[in-house]
Amino acid sequence: MLRKPLVFVIVIGIAAVITAANVETVSRVFTLEHASVSEASAAIQPMLSEAGSLTLQPRLSRIVVQDQPEIVDRVTVVIEELDHVPGTYSIQIDLLKGGKATPYGTVDEVPVEERLRKMFKVEAFHRLGSSTIKGVLGSPTRAELGTSFQVSLLAQLPEYPESAPWGAPDPGNRLQLRQLVLERKEVASDGTLTTDQLLRTNVLLSPKQTVYIGAGNSEESEDVLVLIIHAQEFGSR
């Protein structure tokens, strides 16, 4: 009578003893701490020879690789690169409202560079909200900007090919903010919370760089919204 296996496994590939009986193979067990089994298996499956095989144990976060010794060594390097602590980042986001200056100023008036006033053609800026976002690369996040606005984004380190078709070099360490969305929150008369999307864009940041983005109103109006994003720090993969 066959005994029922204790752990559900998925076998990919063909056993070496069947396809290449004369090829020397070794087995190595990898227990993942951060990467998923599906992510790791997708990366190493194309590396295997005809004599290689994978045994996946998702519930145990474990992969068993059987192949020629030199291929298993290369697989080890790839898994070590994948199975790392996710990188982190920290950015500062301010939302300003630009408009006409008041005779004596206001408490929330923000001093800005002259070029910013000229860029958006306003006399003064007032802070509507501010937030410091500290997150994990690759994980979506959301933050409140004051009581009436919120911002959501997905931060990651962009992938660059080794050689671009136009010959441009790798621009180096950058932080990419994908799906950056600014929304205005409003409470309806029945108490329901609704949102109005004011901005949706992608942003590429260098370390310590600050970018200014016009949001919501047009630059021709008397009042404009400006999103200021400052890259404080971000780690590698």
N, C-alpha and C positions, 0 to 999 in steps of 0.2 A: 504493500500500500504506500502510495506517495504521501509524504508529509506536507502539510500546508505551509508555505513560506511565511515567516514572521513579518517580513518587511516587503512592501510592494516595490518592485524595481522595474525599470524600463531598460531594455537592452538595445543599443544602437550599434549597427555594424555586424560583422560576421566573425565568429571566433577564429583566432589565429590557427588553432589546431586543425581547422577544416580547410581554410583557404591557403595557408602557407605553412605546411607542417615542418618544412625545413628552415624556416625563419626563426631566429632566436627572439623571443619576446619576454618582456618583464611586466609586472603589474605594480601599480602604485595607487595608494588610496589618498584622496584629498578631502579634507573636511573644511568646508567653507564657513567663514565667520561673518562676512559682509555681503559678498556677491551671491546672487541666486544660482541655483543649480541650472536653471534654464539658460541664464545669461552665460555662464561659464561653458556649458556644453555646446552652445551655439558658436562660441569662439574657437573651441578646440576640435570640434568634429571635422572641419575641413583639413586639419593638420594630420589626421591619422592616415596610415598606410592601409593597403588592402588587408594586412594582417592585424590591424588594430581594432579595438572595440571599446565601447564605453558602457559602464553600468551605472545608472543613476538611481540615487536614493534620496528623493526630495525631502522626505520627512526628517531625515538625519542630516540634511545639507551635505551630502557626501557623494563623491564621484570616484569610481574606480576606473583607471585607465590601463589598458593592456596594449602594448605595442613594442616596436623595436626600441632598445635603450636610448638611442640618440633622439628619437621622436618624443619619448616620455620626458626626457630632459628639457626639450623645447616646450612641451606642454606645461611643465613645472614653472618655467619662467612666465608664461602667459597667465597662468592662474595666480601667481604671486602679484602680477600687475593688476589683475582684476579684483582680487580679494583684498581690498584695502579699506581703511577707514575713510568714509566720504569726506571730501573737502568742504570747508566752511567759508562763509563770506560775511562781510559786514558793510552795509551801505547806509548813508543818511539821505532821507528824502524830505524835502520841504515843498509845501504848496503855497505859493504867493498869489495875491490878487493885486494887480496893478491898476492904477487909476489916477485921478487928479489929486494933487497934494492939498492938505488942509493947512490953514494959516499957522497953527501951532503944533501940527503933527499929532499923532495918536500913540498910545502905549504900544500897540502892536506894529507900528511902522518899522520896516526893516531897511537898514542901510545897504545899498547895493552899488555895484560899480556903475559908472556913468554909461558905459557901453551897453549895459543891460536895459537901462531906461531908453536909450536911443534905439535899441533893437526892437523893443515892443512899443515904442512911442508913447510912454506914460511918464508921469511926473514922480510917482511914489509907489512903493509896494508895501502891502500889509500881509502878515503871515496868517494863513487860514488853518494850517496844521503842519505837524512835523512828526517824523518817526524814524528811529534807528532800527533797521531790520538786520538781525543776525540769524542766518539760516544755513541749511545744508545744500550744497550744490546738487541740482537735479530734483529737488523737492519743491513743489509749488508753495507759495506763501502769500499771506494777505495781511495788510496793516491798515489801521485807521489813521486818517489825516484830519485831526480835529473832530468835530461832531457831525459834519455833513459830507465828508468825503472818505473814500477808501481806495487803496491801490492794491493790485495783485500782480504777481510776476513769477517767472520761473528762471532762476539763475543757474548758469552752467559755464564751463570753460569751453569755448568754441573749438571745433576740430578744423585743422588746417592741413591741406595736402602737403607732402614733402616738397613738391615743385608745382607752383601755379602755372597755368598755361601762358600767362603773360609775363612770367619770369619774376614776379614779385616775391620777396623773401617772406618767411614766416614773421608776422609782426610782433611775435613775442607774447608775453603774458597779458591776457585780456579776460575780462568778465563780460559774458553776454547775458543781457536781461531779455528773455523771450516772453512774448505775450504780456507785455507791460500794459496794464489796463487801469485807467483812472475813472472812477465812477462817483457821481453825486448821489447821496442818499436822501430820500424824501419819505415822510410818513403821510399816507393818505388819510382822508377824513375818517375812514373806518379803522384806522390804526395799522393798516398794512404797510410794511416797509417796501418801497420800490427804489430801483436804482436807474440812473440815466448815464449811459456810457459817454464820456467826454473825450477819451483818448485811448487808442490801441496802437502800439508800436513795438519795435525791437530796438535795443540800445546796446552798443559795444563800448566798454569802459576800459581805460588803462588804470594801473594803480594810482590812487590819489587824484584821479581826474574828476572834474566837475562838469556836468552837462546841463544845459538849460533847454527846456522843451515847452513851447507854447501849447496850451491845452484849452479846449472848450471854446471860448469866444475867439473871434477873429482878431488879427492884429490891427484891424481898422477901427475897432470899437473903442470906446473910452475906457472900458474895464476889460482886462485880460487875465487869464489864469496862466501861471508859469510853474512848471514842475522842475525843481532843482534836485539833481541826483549826484551825490558825491560818493565815490568808491573809497571806502576806508581801508579794507584789507580783504584779501581772498587767497585761499590756499590752493595748492595743486591737487591733482587727482591722486 
